Amino acid sequence: MKIKDIIKDQYGILYSSELLLSIILLIFIIGVIANLSDGLNERMISEEEFSSLETIAIESSDYLLNNPGNPENWEDDEGLKNGIVSKNIIPGLAIKNKNVENGEFFDESASDEMIMSNAISYNKLIKIKNNYDSLVDSNLLNDSVISSMAIYPLNSEIKPIEMGYDFEDKNDNVNDNNIVTVNRTVKCDFYSNFVVYNFNDFELFGDDYNKDMFCNHDTNPYLTNHSNDGRSLWLCKNFRVYKESLDEYNYYLISDESVKDTGTYWILESLNRTSENKEIINQEVIDLNPFLMEDLGNSSDEIYSIHFNVPKNRVGDFKTVLVAIPKNMTDVLISNDELNYDYFKVQDVNFILKIGYK
C-alpha cells in the first residue's frame, strides 16, 4: 500500500467520525424538541380541562358534605359488608337531625332543612373507605377521574383516615398540574352517637353548677347526703337499662386521661341496690356490664343512678361519658385503640378531596 492510500483512509476515518457525531447531535436535538412539544401539549390540555376538573371536585365535595346520599340510608346496605356495591348507591356523608322525645330517637325528618350543617358521619366515612373504588370512583365520579379522600382531625389524639388513589406516589404518571384539591373544615361525629350520657354539666356551669336531677341520697335519711360543699360538687344522673339491651350492647364509663389525677369518686347503684361505696376513678375505661348483668338477673329493666364527687378546683378536668357500644364493634374499637374519650366527642376535622387526571 502506498503512502497516499494510507492518507486517504485516515481522511475517510475522520469523515466517518464527524458524520456519526452529527447524527448523535441531530437525534439529541430532535428528542429535546419532542419533549418540549409534549410538555407544551400537556400544559395546553391541563389549561383546557382544569376548569372542568375544578368543577367536578367542588361539586363532588358539596354533594358529599351536604347530602346523606341516595338511598338515604345507603350505609345500612347489607351488600357493603361483603364488598358488594349496588350501582344505585350514590354515597353522601351528611348527617340528618333526629327528633327526640324523652331522650330517645323516634323519627327522622326527610326535609333538607334537617341536615346538620358542616357535619359528616364517621360510620358513612368508614363504609366509603372499605368500598372506595366502587362507591366514589365508579358510582359518584363515573370513572372519569382518579381521586382520594381524607380527614385530618384537629385533635392530635385521633388518627387521620386516608383512602383512594395515592397521589404522593412519585412513580405514578400523574401531572401535579392536573390535580385539584378541595379542603373544608367540618365536624365529624365519630362514635358520639353511642353516648348515653355526656356529663358536661361542669362544662356549662363550672363550679357554679347545682344539681338539676333528683338524687335519692338527698331524700333518703339512711344514705349520705349528696349536697355540694365548699370543696367538692356532686353530679348525679339517672338512666334506664333494659335487660335485652345487654345482649346487644356493652356499657362503659369512659373518661379523659386527665380525670385520673382529679381525685374524683363515683358510685353506681340501682333503686333496689343502693350504695355508699365510693370508688376513685383511676382508669380511663370502666366496664359496667358485670354490675348491670347481676342487677338485671330477675327483672326486665332497671333505673340506675350514677354519682360523681368532683373537687371544685378540678371540675374543668372532669370529662366522662357513659356509652353503649354494639357488641360486634367492641373488639374492633379496642384493637384500633379507639375505646377512648376523644372518639366519643364530636371533633373538628379537615376534609380533603383530591381529583386528577392520570
Steps between C-alpha positions, in 0.01 A plus 500: 500500500626842405536789743234705320247211540559498876437875511172450310388233755583730790294776347219252450508404870482868596204559272313197650554624859368845417196347333428281803533798735265702282239223505518473882465874535205502262323224697558692824352818354198311364446345846515836673254648253267202545509536880432870477213432264353234731532733797330780310218271395462377860478855634246586233289199600528592867389857435205387289377236744602650835182703532290188441709306753455776757124495446488124553702529822289780650166348403604156628612648834178698532295188434694284746483759779145625449308182412437180698532302176257305287328293618499696825608207718743358246757420771266228636501307173583138588709451188762752618607261776616256231633755253191479279417856389177579319527734203201685645695624805629857480688555827455808718651586837246746639317432828130559550362641823257274682197599701541406864235412758585408859862451409430243226514535121160426354488657155733633232397794289529468123514876438819670383469750785580224748845424355767597751718777365869420447481159669595158364429146613797293612305181433435603139863601458619154608250335262644710217857410597419129485343533153666813362559404137141388446321767703704807408701442183229299324162605643570864588766597242409258218864387464578829322780599739715362781443618855588474867323600820628564851415653836766650724364563852611821668523291820839327473376214721284375212657326203445636147318288243617485138353311206504485122779571251849567636588835344823509702641201311794644304496206258157578359430689181281774647599854413471731802344763274208265443400462868234704681479498881194605700556560873208560737489517881199307628386311808509120518279309744741203542335275769301775673172331403583220745501742794217440748606788723751775446574637845565853378324695776830633630595610148182710493500640854848441647515511880163685503332171412200389706331162460191514281403132525347305789757323718377229737781581743350842567164358615592166661596553866698174496734621226773764506370830366645605164481872553783714367747644749790744488747241371310278256192469278267206451383417145217243513311356201236229446467269200302190406645174364292219348613143552469417130738784414779312681484241221588766244708762682796534732478784750809696601590807697770674296703793626771725368839400640515826698217381728736252670681788670193692614417294810147432371288230666198322357209276608276283281178367652147394413175579676507157662870497580618827646862553591728721710808341343691784334779394265763729356517523122854390426455353151371630170264210419270336758296197392146526645363176354574272800308733733208539258473128425492413867234759573279412202497128570137494612351809334440624147631849567645713775557866578856580604657796670858603442666751732828689463670698773745744339735747675394856418846600385507214244155518342657618175686167473191285557426353154298179513232332288276196543491301176318197360705335224364224271664173600615427145697826500664484841798284401563718194509816709734341751739366234507841326560681830177691448333415830601835645328824591601707194322264258168551681498877446412690185832622361612760247678348200646616170318319219714474187394376157755474219405441139728469199561365152739211457 
